[in-house]
Amino acid sequence: MQKDKIFSKPLSTVRPFQFDENVARVFPDMISRSVPGYDLILTVLESITEKYVQEGSNLYDLGCSLGASTLAMMHGINKKNCRIIAVDNSRPMVDKAKSTLDLYHSPAEIQLVCDDLRNINMENASVVVMNFTLQFIEPENRRKILRDIYKGLMPGGVLVLSEKICFEDNNQQALNDELHLNFKKQQGYSNLEISQKRSSLENVLIRDTLETHEKRIREVGFSVFEMWFRCYNFVSMLAVK
Ligand SMILES: C[S@@+](CC[C@H](N)C(=O)[O-])C[C@H]1O[C@@H](n2cnc3c(N)ncnc32)[C@H](O)[C@@H]1O
């Protein structure tokens, strides 16, 4: 795994974060050293897929990056005639995902699509995963995406939504930010890397509170909402139609 050193040298200008070739090259290292619990979330995605996948259905991985969650879903498929549609609008991510996914004998057909996830017409879905992707979409567009997911799901279908969140309460915000900062230091990131990456993500990764997520998920029609994972300011939620 190539080590993430993208922000290790002082940069004269810190540009807005992009999922480009450089990020794609180091992405597995970057995400596992930045998101506490990332590997656990992938493990659980497999068992959530096992529980909710339906025969002859579609499974969507929206913002699939290098296909880590696609693979977790693939391993969880225990029903016939399923298809995974994995979508990302970053060409370098999709190209790398293709070479990884090609190494596996999948029990389900896998379609990799390089496009904006908002252009995907979802239908006949049993499992939809957005693993740390919605946070990169303009907040005013998030409700429509959730509505489209709800419409595309079959009754009993599940959405798994993982996000970095913020807090209404300043003390809670400060505590969770500090604990996350300590996690990144433990993972070997320097103060310079942490602060340059933070600037780069400003206005690119826009967090909602847990309450905003739950309210929006319930408002579009989901009957079950569960926050099944949380570590500091990272959560994974599950919603059932
Ligand atoms: C943090 S990564 C997702 C990680 C991945 N789901 C995983 O589990 O490893 C966010 C991904 O969302 C993609 N993305 C952001 N906005 C998108 C959009 N509007 N349509 C499609 N993909 C998008 C980015 O290119 C990036 O690869």
PDBQT file of the ligand as one rigid body, heavy atoms in Angstrom, charges set to zero:
ROOT
HETATM    1  C1  LIG A 301     -14.348   9.281   0.721  1.00  0.00    +0.000 C 
HETATM    2  S1  LIG A 301     -14.508   8.681  -0.852  1.00  0.00    +0.000 S 
HETATM    3  C2  LIG A 301     -15.539   7.235  -0.658  1.00  0.00    +0.000 C 
HETATM    4  C3  LIG A 301     -14.867   6.030  -0.097  1.00  0.00    +0.000 C 
HETATM    5  C4  LIG A 301     -15.438   4.710  -0.546  1.00  0.00    +0.000 C 
HETATM    6  N1  LIG A 301     -16.873   4.714  -0.539  1.00  0.00    +0.000 N 
HETATM    7  C5  LIG A 301     -14.908   3.597   0.321  1.00  0.00    +0.000 C 
HETATM    8  O1  LIG A 301     -15.698   2.974   1.051  1.00  0.00    +0.000 OA
HETATM    9  O2  LIG A 301     -13.704   3.333   0.274  1.00  0.00    +0.000 OA
HETATM   10  C6  LIG A 301     -15.648   9.716  -1.694  1.00  0.00    +0.000 C 
HETATM   11  C7  LIG A 301     -15.782   9.349  -3.160  1.00  0.00    +0.000 C 
HETATM   12  O3  LIG A 301     -16.957   9.974  -3.660  1.00  0.00    +0.000 OA
HETATM   13  C8  LIG A 301     -16.711  10.386  -4.974  1.00  0.00    +0.000 C 
HETATM   14  N2  LIG A 301     -17.695  11.427  -5.310  1.00  0.00    +0.000 N 
HETATM   15  C9  LIG A 301     -17.826  12.661  -4.746  1.00  0.00    +0.000 A 
HETATM   16  N3  LIG A 301     -18.866  13.317  -5.290  1.00  0.00    +0.000 NA
HETATM   17  C10 LIG A 301     -19.399  12.468  -6.227  1.00  0.00    +0.000 A 
HETATM   18  C11 LIG A 301     -20.491  12.576  -7.133  1.00  0.00    +0.000 A 
HETATM   19  N4  LIG A 301     -21.252  13.680  -7.177  1.00  0.00    +0.000 N 
HETATM   20  N5  LIG A 301     -20.769  11.524  -7.941  1.00  0.00    +0.000 NA
HETATM   21  C12 LIG A 301     -20.010  10.402  -7.891  1.00  0.00    +0.000 A 
HETATM   22  N6  LIG A 301     -18.970  10.240  -7.047  1.00  0.00    +0.000 NA
HETATM   23  C13 LIG A 301     -18.662  11.259  -6.223  1.00  0.00    +0.000 A 
HETATM   24  C14 LIG A 301     -15.269  10.855  -4.981  1.00  0.00    +0.000 C 
HETATM   25  O4  LIG A 301     -14.702  10.848  -6.268  1.00  0.00    +0.000 OA
HETATM   26  C15 LIG A 301     -14.632   9.831  -4.027  1.00  0.00    +0.000 C 
HETATM   27  O5  LIG A 301     -14.033   8.771  -4.728  1.00  0.00    +0.000 OA
ENDROOT
TORSDOF 0
